[in-house]
Amino acid sequence: MKIIKDIKGTASELKENRAYDMLVERVGEAGATHSIQTKLQERGLTIKQWNNYRQVRRVMHSNPLGVSETLSDVDSLTNTILG
């Protein structure tokens, strides 16, 4: 089932991010970045992409966009127009 796969992926992502935060606590940002550089390269990612992902994740975690509300608004508007 897709939902189970999505949940597992989300849990893995949370676990990896927490582990990275702990790594930063132990060796600092530069040390943590350096230590995962090979792993990022194996996945075709740059340090800049990793940092962008972390920034987006922080913002979305603390202040979600509210896309589900926008979807509801669009559905409501569509239903009103279509009658």
PyMOL commands that set and color helices and strands:
alter all, ss='L'
color gray80, all
select helices_A, chain A and resi 2-42+47-62+67-82
alter helices_A, ss='H'
color red, helices_A
deselect
rebuild
show_as cartoon
